Amino acid sequence: MIYFDNAATTKMSKAALEAYDEVAENFYGNSESLHLFGTQSNTLIMQAQQQIATLFKLPAAGFIFTSGGTESNQLGIESLSSVNSQKREILVSPLEHSSVFQILDKLVTEKGFKVKMLPVNKRGKITPAGLRGRLSAQTALVVIQAVNSVTGICQDISALKKITGAQQVPLFVDAVQAVTKIPMSFAGLAGFSCSAHKFNGPKSSGLLFLNPNMPVNTRFNNVFQQNGFLPGTLDVPGIVSMATALQAEFSKVQQSYAVVTTLRKKLKELVSPQIRVIAGDYPGICGLILPQTQAQEAVTRMGQLGFCFSTVSACSIRDPRPDRTLQALGLTAAESKRYLRISMGPHNTLSEVERFATCLNQLYG
């Protein structure tokens, strides 16, 4: 099998697996317990938290362990929406993950917020001028995805956070597809999310960062775990495994980026001219629009031949509506249904790309 669905999930690294097994077998105490096994587990969590904070160059107190990107996005956005309690407007990119729109719908229904879309240009970019033009005295929060999971479009977070910072408006960034994939500074953000299974760590392990200097209200009363943000027993093996994977991948960002750049360049060279290429900024993701065949049919057919890839975000695969991202970029509903997402990782090879392109061209080119 040839795996080209790394934007959906990645294979756990050997180091992450070994760390998980070691902790699960030997450090199974509840980290809240006061006995020796409990304090040993708590020590591992504190060490992992500090290790993660050092990698991001941020205070350890701001990191909250979650079940993944969706929970991080939703908890982060809901928490930050309360910072400016008199303001009821949230600005958001139209390219966001479904988990973002789910929590925004809840805030509109239950708390009376108004959600306004930020403009994007033909390349799917939010410009500083476009953001500045939408900010108002009522803006409570801005939510922008760093790297789009469907197209690979990257937003210039460094430039955009200067605009929000000047207006003292919190900026929350969905960095699930960005962490360890692109060079990025996280300083100056009100919050961001990431998920371990996107960088060769375990599933159901995620991170939420909320700036400790932000006056954020916690979701629960009388909850003392994780600074009051999330109750429940922490997954010690998952947390340690996530930190292990993050450490390894952080050190290889430039190297991995160079590999997927070479792979996508080769793919673009090899696919038939009849197949339209949609190439965003992040080279690990390449979109292809087939001339006639429905994307789901191609995924099934080529899957039988040993190729694993996708159409849109795995979290939206059962949604019958056209993909928001592709709509925002001007693709028709018919084109969206013929869209393939090929997402490559540093473990993929030129030989695999060549085999994939040959098969794709024979069937659909």
VOBA-1610 file (N, C-alpha, C; in pm, whole numbers, padded with zeros to 5 digits, always signed):
BEGIN
Met+00084-00120+00000Met+00000+00000+00000Met+00088+00126+00000Ile+00044+00225-00075Ile+00113+00355-00078Ile+00022+00457-00012Tyr+00072+00520+00093Tyr-00011+00607+00177Tyr+00013+00754+00145Phe-00089+00818+00089Phe-00085+00961+00057Phe-00201+01033+00127Asp-00222+01004+00254Asp-00330+01069+00329Asp-00279+01123+00462Asn-00161+01183+00457Asn-00096+01229+00580Asn-00163+01351+00642Ala-00246+01422+00566Ala-00321+01532+00626Ala-00434+01480+00714Ala-00477+01357+00689Ala-00582+01296+00771Ala-00524+01242+00900Thr-00415+01169+00889Thr-00344+01118+01007Thr-00209+01063+00962Thr-00118+01048+01057Thr+00014+00996+01026Thr+00041+00871+01108Lys+00135+00793+01061Lys+00178+00673+01133Lys+00257+00713+01256Met+00230+00648+01369Met+00310+00674+01489Met+00455+00635+01465Ser+00545+00720+01509Ser+00687+00689+01497Ser+00725+00579+01595Lys+00836+00514+01566Lys+00884+00408+01656Lys+00912+00464+01795Ala+00972+00582+01801Ala+01004+00643+01930Ala+00878+00675+02009Ala+00775+00725+01940Ala+00649+00757+02007Ala+00580+00631+02059Leu+00585+00525+01979Leu+00527+00397+02021Leu+00600+00340+02142Glu+00731+00346+02139Glu+00809+00293+02250Glu+00784+00373+02378Ala+00772+00504+02364Ala+00744+00588+02481Ala+00607+00555+02538Tyr+00509+00537+02449Tyr+00374+00503+02494Tyr+00373+00370+02570Asp+00434+00270+02511Asp+00436+00137+02573Asp+00506+00139+02708Glu+00619+00208+02715Glu+00697+00215+02838Glu+00616+00277+02952Val+00550+00388+02922Val+00473+00458+03026Val+00347+00380+03062Ala+00279+00325+02961Ala+00156+00250+02989Ala+00183+00128+03076Glu+00297+00066+03056Glu+00329-00055+03132Glu+00379-00025+03273Asn+00455+00082+03287Asn+00527+00103+03413Asn+00479+00222+03496Phe+00404+00315+03435Phe+00361+00435+03507Phe+00211+00453+03489Tyr+00136+00361+03545Tyr-00008+00359+03523Tyr-00088+00426+03634Gly-00021+00490+03728Gly-00091+00558+03836Gly-00166+00681+03786Asn-00277+00713+03854Asn-00352+00835+03825Asn-00267+00955+03869Ser-00246+01049+03780Ser-00155+01160+03810Ser-00208+01252+03920Glu-00335+01237+03959Glu-00390+01317+04068Glu-00375+01247+04203Ser-00337+01122+04202Ser-00324+01047+04328Ser-00198+01090+04403Leu-00205+01081+04536Leu-00096+01130+04620Leu+00009+01024+04651His-00019+00898+04615His+00079+00793+04643His+00191+00797+04539Leu+00288+00706+04556Leu+00408+00708+04473Leu+00377+00696+04325Phe+00289+00601+04289Phe+00257+00584+04147Phe+00193+00710+04090Gly+00111+00777+04170Gly+00048+00900+04125Gly+00149+01012+04104Thr+00240+01028+04199Thr+00339+01135+04185Thr+00437+01107+04072Gln+00465+00979+04047Gln+00550+00946+03932Gln+00483+00986+03801Ser+00354+00956+03790Ser+00279+00993+03669Ser+00272+01145+03654Asn+00248+01214+03764Asn+00240+01360+03760Asn+00373+01420+03718Thr+00482+01362+03766Thr+00614+01410+03727Thr+00636+01397+03577Leu+00593+01285+03519Leu+00606+01265+03375Leu+00525+01369+03298Ile+00406+01401+03347Ile+00322+01502+03281Ile+00389+01639+03286Met+00440+01675+03402Met+00505+01804+03417Met+00630+01814+03329Gln+00703+01704+03319Gln+00822+01703+03233Gln+00783+01718+03086Ala+00677+01647+03045Ala+00630+01657+02907Ala+00581+01798+02876Gln+00509+01857+02970Gln+00458+01993+02952Gln+00573+02093+02935Gln+00676+02079+03016Gln+00791+02168+03005Gln+00868+02144+02876Gln+00879+02018+02836Gln+00946+01985+02710Gln+00874+02050+02593Ile+00742+02042+02593Ile+00660+02102+02487Ile+00674+02254+02489Ala+00667+02312+02608Ala+00678+02458+02620Ala+00812+02508+02569Thr+00918+02433+02595Thr+01051+02471+02548Thr+01058+02470+02396Leu+00996+02370+02334Leu+00995+02363+02188Leu+00923+02482+02126Phe+00810+02520+02185Phe+00732+02632+02132Phe+00783+02768+02181Lys+00874+02766+02279Lys+00926+02890+02339Lys+00813+02970+02402Leu+00730+02901+02478Leu+00613+02961+02544Leu+00605+02911+02687Pro+00533+02982+02774Pro+00522+02938+02914Pro+00445+02807+02929Ala+00498+02717+03009Ala+00435+02586+03028Ala+00295+02599+03085Ala+00270+02703+03164Ala+00139+02719+03228Ala+00026+02739+03127Gly+00060+02774+03003Gly-00044+02797+02903Gly-00091+02674+02831Phe-00025+02559+02850Phe-00059+02440+02773Phe-00160+02352+02846Ile-00262+02312+02772Ile-00369+02225+02823Ile-00371+02100+02736Phe-00373+01985+02798Phe-00378+01859+02724Phe-00523+01825+02692Thr-00549+01793+02565Thr-00685+01766+02518Thr-00689+01632+02446Ser-00807+01601+02391Ser-00824+01476+02316Ser-00790+01492+02168Gly-00750+01612+02125Gly-00714+01630+01986Gly-00748+01769+01934Gly-00737+01786+01803Gly-00756+01917+01742Gly-00896+01973+01759Thr-00997+01889+01746Thr-01135+01938+01758Thr-01161+01995+01897Glu-01125+01920+02000Glu-01148+01971+02136Glu-01064+02095+02162Ser-00942+02098+02114Ser-00857+02215+02133Ser-00917+02338+02066Asn-00962+02323+01942Asn-01025+02435+01873Asn-01148+02485+01948Gln-01234+02394+01986Gln-01361+02435+02044Gln-01344+02492+02184Leu-01260+02431+02265Leu-01235+02484+02399Leu-01163+02618+02391Gly-01067+02629+02301Gly-00992+02754+02288Gly-01079+02869+02242Ile-01161+02846+02140Ile-01246+02953+02088Ile-01351+02993+02190Glu-01414+02895+02253Glu-01516+02928+02354Glu-01454+03005+02471Ser-01337+02965+02514Ser-01272+03033+02626Ser-01234+03176+02591Leu-01174+03195+02474Leu-01128+03328+02436Leu-01242+03422+02399Ser-01357+03367+02363Ser-01471+03453+02329Ser-01518+03535+02449Ser-01479+03492+02569Ser-01525+03560+02690Ser-01428+03667+02740Val-01315+03685+02671Val-01215+03780+02720Val-01270+03922+02723Asn-01334+03962+02613Asn-01398+04094+02607Asn-01549+04074+02616Ser-01599+04071+02738Ser-01736+04026+02763Ser-01842+04116+02700Gln-01809+04240+02670Gln-01908+04331+02613Gln-01912+04324+02460Lys-01818+04251+02402Lys-01810+04245+02256Lys-01871+04114+02207Arg-01941+04120+02094Arg-02017+04004+02048Arg-01997+03975+01899Glu-01877+04003+01849Glu-01849+03978+01708Glu-01722+03894+01696Ile-01729+03788+01616Ile-01613+03703+01590Ile-01584+03702+01440Leu-01461+03730+01403Leu-01418+03725+01264Leu-01350+03592+01238Val-01382+03530+01125Val-01330+03397+01097Val-01302+03383+00948Ser-01201+03305+00917Ser-01172+03272+00778Ser-01277+03175+00725Pro-01316+03188+00598Pro-01411+03092+00540Pro-01349+02956+00512Leu-01218+02942+00534Leu-01148+02817+00503Leu-01130+02726+00624Glu-01197+02758+00734Glu-01170+02688+00859Glu-01220+02543+00860His-01164+02466+00952His-01205+02328+00978His-01347+02325+01032Ser-01416+02214+01009Ser-01556+02202+01053Ser-01572+02221+01203Ser-01472+02181+01282Ser-01482+02194+01427Ser-01494+02340+01470Val-01435+02430+01393Val-01443+02573+01423Val-01585+02624+01401Phe-01644+02587+01288Phe-01779+02634+01260Phe-01881+02572+01355Gln-01854+02453+01403Gln-01944+02391+01501Gln-01952+02473+01629Ile-01837+02515+01682Ile-01840+02593+01807Ile-01891+02734+01781Leu-01864+02790+01665Leu-01916+02922+01634Leu-02068+02921+01625Asp-02123+02816+01566Asp-02269+02803+01561Asp-02328+02800+01702Lys-02260+02731+01792Lys-02306+02724+01931Lys-02300+02861+01997Leu-02194+02935+01974Leu-02180+03068+02034Leu-02285+03165+01979Val-02319+03150+01853Val-02425+03232+01795Val-02559+03200+01859Thr-02589+03072+01870Thr-02720+03028+01922Thr-02735+03053+02071Glu-02632+03020+02147Glu-02645+03022+02293Glu-02599+03152+02358Lys-02509+03226+02292Lys-02454+03344+02358Lys-02470+03473+02278Gly-02538+03464+02165Gly-02571+03585+02090Gly-02458+03648+02012Phe-02354+03571+01981Phe-02245+03626+01901Phe-02287+03640+01755Lys-02222+03731+01686Lys-02234+03744+01542Lys-02101+03701+01479Val-02109+03618+01378Val-01989+03570+01309Val-01981+03635+01172Lys-01867+03694+01142Lys-01846+03757+01013Lys-01726+03693+00944Met-01741+03670+00813Met-01635+03607+00736Met-01531+03709+00691Leu-01406+03671+00703Leu-01298+03752+00651Leu-01285+03730+00500Pro-01252+03833+00425Pro-01237+03814+00280Pro-01107+03742+00248Val-01111+03659+00144Val-00990+03595+00093Val-00974+03632-00053Asn-00849+03642-00098Asn-00825+03673-00238Asn-00832+03546-00323Lys-00796+03557-00449Lys-00808+03443-00540Lys-00718+03326-00500Arg-00615+03354-00424Arg-00524+03249-00379Arg-00562+03196-00241Gly-00678+03241-00191Gly-00725+03195-00062Gly-00660+03264+00056Lys-00595+03378+00031Lys-00521+03448+00135Lys-00605+03555+00203Ile-00588+03565+00335Ile-00640+03679+00410Ile-00527+03782+00415Thr-00549+03899+00361Thr-00445+04001+00360Thr-00455+04086+00487Pro-00344+04148+00528Pro-00351+04239+00642Pro-00453+04350+00621Ala-00460+04402+00499Ala-00558+04508+00471Ala-00700+04456+00484Gly-00723+04334+00437Gly-00856+04275+00447Gly-00898+04253+00591Leu-00803+04208+00674Leu-00833+04188+00816Leu-00856+04322+00885Arg-00770+04419+00858Arg-00783+04550+00920Arg-00919+04613+00886Gly-00964+04592+00764Gly-01090+04651+00721Gly-01212+04591+00787Arg-01199+04470+00842Arg-01313+04403+00905Arg-01315+04419+01058Leu-01204+04456+01117Leu-01201+04475+01261Leu-01287+04594+01300Ser-01357+04578+01410Ser-01441+04688+01459Ser-01433+04694+01611Ala-01499+04793+01668Ala-01501+04808+01814Ala-01573+04692+01881Gln-01649+04614+01804Gln-01726+04502+01858Gln-01656+04368+01841Thr-01538+04366+01778Thr-01469+04239+01752Thr-01411+04182+01881Ala-01461+04066+01919Ala-01415+04000+02042Ala-01301+03903+02015Leu-01296+03847+01894Leu-01201+03739+01865Leu-01185+03723+01715Val-01063+03688+01673Val-01036+03652+01534Val-00985+03509+01532Val-01038+03428+01440Val-01000+03286+01429Val-00950+03261+01287Ile-00826+03215+01275Ile-00766+03191+01143Ile-00683+03063+01146Gln-00702+02982+01045Gln-00627+02857+01031Gln-00491+02886+00968Ala-00386+02826+01021Ala-00251+02850+00968Ala-00230+02780+00834Val-00265+02652+00826Val-00251+02573+00703Val-00382+02500+00679Asn-00437+02518+00560Asn-00564+02453+00528Asn-00543+02306+00495Ser-00626+02221+00553Ser-00608+02077+00540Ser-00652+02023+00404Val-00730+02099+00331Val-00782+02051+00203Val-00693+02093+00087Thr-00639+02214+00094Thr-00563+02269-00018Thr-00416+02297+00013Gly-00380+02307+00140Gly-00244+02344+00176Gly-00218+02494+00175Ile-00323+02575+00160Ile-00306+02720+00165Ile-00256+02761+00303Cys-00153+02844+00306Cys-00097+02894+00433Cys-00129+03042+00448Gln-00171+03079+00567Gln-00193+03220+00597Gln-00068+03280+00661Asp-00046+03408+00638Asp+00070+03477+00694Asp+00035+03520+00837Ile+00047+03426+00929Ile+00006+03451+01067Ile+00090+03563+01130Ser+00218+03570+01097Ser+00304+03674+01154Ser+00253+03813+01118Ala+00212+03831+00993Ala+00161+03962+00950Ala+00023+03989+01010Leu-00061+03887+01017Leu-00198+03906+01065Leu-00202+03933+01215Lys-00111+03871+01290Lys-00115+03893+01435Lys-00066+04033+01472Lys+00009+04097+01383Lys+00046+04236+01407Lys-00078+04326+01400Ile-00169+04293+01310Ile-00292+04372+01296Ile-00381+04354+01418Thr-00403+04229+01457Thr-00489+04205+01574Thr-00424+04257+01701Gly-00292+04244+01711Gly-00222+04292+01829Gly-00233+04442+01845Ala-00224+04514+01733Ala-00234+04660+01739Ala-00371+04705+01788Gln-00473+04623+01761Gln-00610+04655+01804Gln-00647+04586+01934Gln-00553+04513+01992Gln-00574+04439+02117Gln-00693+04343+02107Val-00701+04276+01992Val-00804+04174+01970Val-00737+04037+01974Pro-00786+03943+02053Pro-00725+03809+02059Pro-00729+03737+01924Leu-00620+03671+01889Leu-00614+03590+01768Leu-00592+03445+01807Phe-00685+03359+01766Phe-00672+03214+01788Phe-00639+03148+01655Val-00539+03061+01655Val-00493+02996+01533Val-00510+02845+01543Asp-00580+02788+01445Asp-00584+02643+01429Asp-00453+02603+01361Ala-00362+02548+01439Ala-00230+02512+01387Ala-00214+02361+01370Val-00325+02290+01362Val-00321+02144+01355Val-00239+02095+01236Gln-00255+02160+01121Gln-00181+02119+01001Gln-00049+02192+00986Ala-00017+02280+01081Ala+00104+02361+01069Ala+00219+02313+01156Val+00187+02266+01276Val+00291+02230+01372Val+00377+02117+01317Thr+00505+02139+01310Thr+00611+02052+01256Thr+00609+02044+01103Lys+00514+02114+01038Lys+00507+02111+00892Lys+00571+02233+00828Ile+00553+02350+00891Ile+00610+02474+00838Ile+00682+02549+00950Pro+00784+02627+00918Pro+00845+02712+01021Pro+00743+02816+01066Met+00726+02834+01195Met+00622+02924+01244Met+00654+02970+01385Ser+00632+03100+01410Ser+00646+03155+01544Ser+00508+03162+01609Phe+00499+03114+01733Phe+00371+03112+01804Phe+00361+03224+01908Ala+00466+03305+01917Ala+00464+03416+02012Ala+00359+03518+01971Gly+00293+03577+02069Gly+00196+03682+02042Gly+00056+03636+02011Leu+00032+03505+02010Leu-00102+03454+01986Leu-00178+03443+02117Ala-00310+03464+02110Ala-00394+03441+02229Ala-00406+03292+02255Gly-00404+03213+02148Gly-00413+03068+02163Gly-00393+02997+02032Phe-00364+02868+02040Phe-00355+02786+01920Phe-00378+02640+01957Ser-00406+02560+01854Ser-00434+02417+01873Ser-00338+02334+01791Cys-00313+02212+01836Cys-00244+02113+01754Cys-00282+01973+01801Ser-00250+01874+01719Ser-00294+01737+01745Ser-00181+01639+01715Ala-00154+01549+01809Ala-00037+01462+01800Ala-00039+01370+01678His-00157+01325+01638His-00160+01227+01529His-00128+01288+01393Lys-00111+01420+01389Lys-00067+01486+01266Lys+00085+01490+01256Phe+00155+01462+01367Phe+00302+01464+01361Phe+00362+01337+01419Asn+00302+01223+01380Asn+00355+01090+01413Asn+00344+01055+01560Gly+00247+01117+01627Gly+00216+01083+01765Gly+00086+01005+01772Pro+00037+00981+01893Pro-00085+00901+01911Pro-00212+00979+01881Lys-00315+00908+01841Lys-00447+00969+01826Lys-00506+01000+01964Ser-00603+01090+01965Ser-00672+01131+02088Ser-00579+01198+02188Ser-00473+01260+02137Ser-00384+01341+02220Ser-00362+01474+02149Gly-00402+01581+02214Gly-00388+01713+02152Gly-00339+01815+02251Leu-00311+01934+02198Leu-00264+02046+02279Leu-00347+02169+02250Leu-00378+02242+02355Leu-00435+02376+02343Leu-00344+02470+02420Phe-00304+02577+02356Phe-00231+02682+02428Phe-00320+02803+02442Leu-00334+02851+02565Leu-00403+02977+02594Leu-00304+03066+02668Asn-00282+03183+02614Asn-00186+03275+02674Asn-00222+03301+02820Pro-00133+03269+02914Pro-00165+03288+03056Pro-00194+03432+03094Asn-00153+03527+03008Asn-00178+03668+03038Asn-00317+03713+02995Met-00390+03627+02925Met-00526+03662+02883Met-00623+03634+02997Pro-00715+03727+03025Pro-00814+03706+03132Pro-00926+03613+03087Val-00895+03485+03077Val-00988+03386+03021Val-01070+03322+03132Asn-01201+03311+03109Asn-01287+03240+03204Asn-01284+03091+03173Thr-01275+03009+03276Thr-01279+02865+03256Thr-01421+02818+03232Arg-01433+02702+03169Arg-01565+02649+03132Arg-01641+02595+03253Phe-01570+02543+03352Phe-01633+02473+03464Phe-01606+02544+03596Asn-01700+02531+03688Asn-01680+02576+03825Asn-01628+02460+03910Asn-01542+02492+04004Asn-01491+02393+04099Asn-01421+02275+04031Val-01353+02305+03922Val-01267+02207+03856Val-01123+02253+03873Phe-01037+02165+03919Phe-00902+02206+03955Phe-00795+02142+03868Gln-00834+02044+03785Gln-00738+01987+03692Gln-00713+02086+03578Gln-00590+02090+03530Gln-00552+02171+03414Gln-00602+02316+03426Asn-00575+02376+03539Asn-00611+02516+03565Asn-00760+02543+03551Gly-00841+02439+03567Gly-00985+02457+03563Gly-01047+02445+03425Phe-00966+02417+03323Phe-01020+02415+03187Phe-01079+02280+03148Leu-01020+02170+03195Leu-01070+02038+03157Leu-01062+01943+03276Pro-01175+01886+03317Pro-01172+01784+03422Pro-01135+01648+03363Gly-01107+01554+03449Gly-01084+01417+03403Gly-00942+01370+03421Thr-00926+01239+03415Thr-00796+01176+03432Thr-00711+01194+03306Leu-00589+01237+03323Leu-00501+01261+03210Leu-00444+01130+03156Asp-00428+01125+03023Asp-00371+01009+02954Asp-00219+01023+02955Val-00157+00970+03058Val-00013+00989+03075Val+00067+00929+02959Pro+00040+00804+02916Pro+00116+00750+02803Pro+00100+00835+02676Gly-00023+00880+02651Gly-00047+00962+02532Gly+00027+01094+02536Ile+00030+01157+02653Ile+00098+01286+02668Ile+00248+01271+02649Val+00307+01171+02711Val+00452+01149+02698Val+00487+01112+02554Ser+00404+01028+02492Ser+00426+00989+02353Ser+00416+01110+02261Met+00318+01197+02286Met+00302+01318+02206Met+00426+01407+02216Ala+00474+01427+02338Ala+00593+01510+02357Ala+00714+01450+02286Thr+00725+01318+02288Thr+00836+01250+02221Thr+00830+01272+02070Ala+00710+01255+02013Ala+00693+01276+01869Ala+00720+01420+01830Leu+00669+01513+01911Leu+00686+01655+01883Leu+00834+01693+01883Gln+00906+01644+01981Gln+01050+01673+01990Gln+01122+01627+01863Ala+01091+01507+01818Ala+01158+01452+01701Ala+01125+01531+01574Glu+00997+01562+01556Glu+00955+01629+01433Glu+00993+01776+01430Phe+01000+01840+01546Phe+01042+01980+01551Phe+01184+01996+01495Ser+01266+01897+01518Ser+01406+01906+01475Ser+01422+01880+01326Lys+01313+01839+01258Lys+01324+01800+01117Lys+01233+01881+01025Val+01186+01997+01070Val+01089+02073+00991Val+01146+02109+00854Gln+01263+02167+00849Gln+01322+02208+00721Gln+01350+02089+00631Gln+01401+01982+00689Gln+01432+01861+00612Gln+01304+01800+00554Ser+01201+01788+00635Ser+01075+01730+00589Ser+01010+01817+00482Tyr+01018+01948+00500Tyr+00961+02042+00403Tyr+01028+02025+00267Ala+01159+02009+00269Ala+01233+01991+00144Ala+01192+01863+00073Val+01170+01756+00149Val+01131+01628+00090Val+00996+01639+00020Val+00896+01694+00089Val+00763+01701+00028Val+00759+01802-00085Thr+00847+01902-00082Thr+00857+01995-00195Thr+00900+01921-00321Thr+00998+01836-00308Thr+01046+01756-00421Thr+00938+01660-00470Leu+00866+01600-00379Leu+00762+01504-00416Leu+00649+01572-00492Arg+00603+01687-00442Arg+00492+01753-00511Arg+00535+01805-00647Lys+00656+01855-00657Lys+00706+01902-00786Lys+00702+01789-00888Lys+00745+01670-00847Lys+00743+01554-00937Lys+00600+01516-00974Leu+00509+01519-00878Leu+00370+01485-00906Leu+00310+01581-01008Lys+00335+01709-00992Lys+00282+01809-01085Lys+00337+01788-01226Glu+00463+01743-01234Glu+00525+01717-01364Glu+00463+01596-01433Leu+00422+01498-01354Leu+00381+01369-01410Leu+00233+01356-01443Val+00147+01429-01373Val+00003+01408-01397Val-00035+01461-01534Ser-00134+01397-01592Ser-00184+01433-01725Ser-00231+01579-01728Pro-00212+01647-01842Pro-00264+01785-01856Pro-00416+01793-01839Gln-00484+01679-01856Gln-00629+01678-01840Gln-00670+01687-01693Ile-00577+01663-01604Ile-00604+01668-01460Ile-00554+01802-01406Arg-00644+01880-01352Arg-00611+02014-01304Arg-00545+02008-01166Val-00433+02076-01151Val-00360+02077-01025Val-00396+02202-00945Ile-00430+02182-00818Ile-00454+02292-00724Ile-00346+02281-00617Ala-00246+02368-00624Ala-00131+02357-00534Ala-00126+02477-00440Gly-00152+02453-00312Gly-00142+02559-00212Gly+00003+02582-00172Asp+00022+02658-00065Asp+00157+02696-00024Asp+00234+02580+00039Tyr+00167+02501+00122Tyr+00236+02390+00187Tyr+00251+02275+00089Pro+00374+02235+00055Pro+00394+02137-00052Pro+00356+01994-00017Gly+00324+01968+00109Gly+00282+01833+00144Gly+00142+01799+00098Ile+00067+01899+00052Ile-00071+01878+00006Ile-00081+01922-00139Cys-00140+01837-00222Cys-00162+01870-00363Cys-00303+01831-00402Gly-00379+01927-00452Gly-00515+01900-00497Gly-00517+01868-00646Leu-00601+01774-00685Leu-00616+01735-00825Leu-00764+01729-00859Ile-00804+01793-00968Ile-00943+01787-01013Ile-00949+01699-01138Leu-01022+01590-01127Leu-01033+01496-01239Leu-01122+01554-01349Pro-01100+01514-01474Pro-01178+01569-01585Pro-01327+01536-01578Gln-01359+01413-01537Gln-01499+01371-01539Gln-01539+01289-01416Thr-01451+01205-01369Thr-01485+01106-01266Thr-01504+01169-01129Gln-01605+01120-01056Gln-01627+01164-00918Gln-01509+01120-00831Ala-01468+01207-00740Ala-01351+01181-00657Ala-01368+01055-00572Gln-01485+01036-00515Gln-01505+00920-00428Gln-01493+00789-00506Glu-01534+00792-00631Glu-01517+00674-00716Glu-01369+00645-00738Ala-01291+00750-00763Ala-01147+00733-00785Ala-01077+00685-00658Val-01118+00737-00543Val-01058+00694-00416Val-01081+00545-00395Thr-01203+00500-00425Thr-01236+00358-00408Thr-01160+00271-00507Arg-01162+00312-00634Arg-01098+00232-00739Arg-00947+00222-00717Met-00883+00335-00691Met-00738+00331-00673Met-00699+00271-00538Gly-00791+00277-00444Gly-00768+00209-00316Gly-00756+00059-00335Gln-00836+00006-00427Gln-00830-00136-00458Gln-00697-00174-00524Leu-00631-00073-00581Leu-00503-00096-00647Leu-00384-00063-00557Gly-00414-00028-00430Gly-00306-00010-00334Gly-00268+00133-00302Phe-00351+00231-00338Phe-00320+00371-00311Phe-00419+00428-00210Cys-00368+00494-00107Cys-00452+00554-00003Cys-00441+00706-00011Phe-00550+00771-00045Phe-00557+00917-00045Phe-00701+00955-00019Ser-00734+01084-00028Ser-00866+01126+00016Ser-00926+01226-00082Thr-01043+01274-00044Thr-01109+01381-00122Thr-01090+01512-00046Val-01165+01531+00061Val-01151+01651+00143Val-01109+01610+00283Ser-01126+01699+00381Ser-01091+01666+00519Ser-01166+01543+00565Ala-01095+01453+00633Ala-01159+01330+00682Ala-01275+01359+00776Cys-01267+01473+00847Cys-01374+01509+00941Cys-01501+01554+00870Ser-01490+01584+00740Ser-01606+01633+00665Ser-01651+01535+00557Ile-01592+01416+00556Ile-01614+01323+00445Ile-01760+01279+00435Arg-01833+01277+00547Arg-01973+01234+00545Arg-02071+01350+00526Asp-02018+01471+00518Asp-02102+01589+00500Asp-02141+01599+00352Pro-02272+01596+00320Pro-02313+01599+00179Pro-02298+01736+00114Arg-02276+01840+00193Arg-02264+01974+00139Arg-02129+01994+00071Pro-02122+02084-00028Pro-01992+02114-00091Pro-01892+02164+00012Asp-01766+02134-00008Asp-01662+02174+00087Asp-01652+02326+00093Arg-01647+02382+00214Arg-01642+02527+00232Arg-01517+02588+00169Thr-01405+02521+00187Thr-01279+02573+00136Thr-01282+02584-00015Leu-01325+02478-00081Leu-01327+02478-00226Leu-01427+02578-00280Gln-01539+02594-00210Gln-01636+02697-00248Gln-01574+02836-00238Ala-01503+02861-00128Ala-01443+02993-00106Ala-01340+03026-00213Leu-01279+02924-00271Leu-01179+02944-00376Leu-01242+02954-00514Gly-01375+02945-00521Gly-01445+02963-00647Gly-01470+02837-00725Leu-01442+02720-00669Leu-01472+02596-00740Leu-01622+02571-00740Thr-01672+02519-00849Thr-01814+02485-00857Thr-01841+02358-00777Ala-01968+02331-00752Ala-02004+02208-00680Ala-01957+02086-00758Ala-01967+02091-00891Ala-01925+01978-00974Ala-01774+01958-00965Glu-01698+02067-00966Glu-01552+02055-00954Glu-01512+02002-00817Ser-01583+02047-00715Ser-01553+02000-00579Ser-01571+01850-00566Lys-01670+01796-00637Lys-01696+01653-00631Lys-01591+01571-00706Arg-01510+01638-00787Arg-01404+01569-00861Arg-01265+01598-00802Tyr-01263+01655-00682Tyr-01138+01700-00620Tyr-01075+01589-00536Leu-00947+01562-00563Leu-00869+01466-00485Leu-00766+01542-00401Arg-00748+01498-00277Arg-00642+01555-00193Arg-00531+01451-00176Ile-00414+01483-00227Ile-00297+01397-00211Ile-00208+01463-00107Ser-00192+01399+00007Ser-00110+01460+00113Ser+00007+01369+00147Met+00125+01423+00123Met+00248+01345+00133Met+00326+01379+00259Gly+00410+01285+00300Gly+00496+01305+00416Gly+00639+01273+00382Pro+00731+01303+00473Pro+00873+01281+00444Pro+00912+01136+00426His+00824+01043+00464His+00855+00901+00445His+00822+00855+00303Asn+00744+00935+00229Asn+00709+00897+00092Asn+00829+00914-00001Thr+00822+00847-00117Thr+00937+00845-00209Thr+00895+00888-00349Leu+00994+00924-00430Leu+00968+00958-00569Leu+00911+00839-00644Ser+00956+00720-00612Ser+00904+00600-00677Ser+00755+00585-00652Glu+00711+00613-00530Glu+00569+00605-00498Glu+00489+00708-00576Val+00543+00828-00588Val+00476+00933-00665Val+00464+00891-00811Glu+00568+00835-00865Glu+00566+00791-01005Glu+00463+00682-01028Arg+00456+00586-00938Arg+00358+00478-00951Arg+00216+00532-00941Phe+00195+00625-00849Phe+00063+00685-00834Phe+00022+00761-00959Ala+00112+00846-01010Ala+00080+00927-01128Ala+00053+00839-01250Thr+00129+00734-01266Thr+00108+00642-01379Thr-00030+00580-01372Cys-00068+00532-01256Cys-00199+00470-01239Cys-00311+00572-01259Leu-00296+00690-01201Leu-00398+00794-01213Leu-00418+00834-01358Asn-00310+00852-01431Asn-00319+00893-01571Asn-00385+00785-01656Gln-00351+00659-01630Gln-00410+00550-01707Gln-00560+00542-01687Leu-00605+00567-01566Leu-00748+00553-01535Leu-00829+00678-01568Tyr-00770+00795-01544Tyr-00852+00918-01547Tyr-00793+01032-01630Gly-00673+01012-01686Gly-00610+01121-01761Gly-00641+01118-01908
//
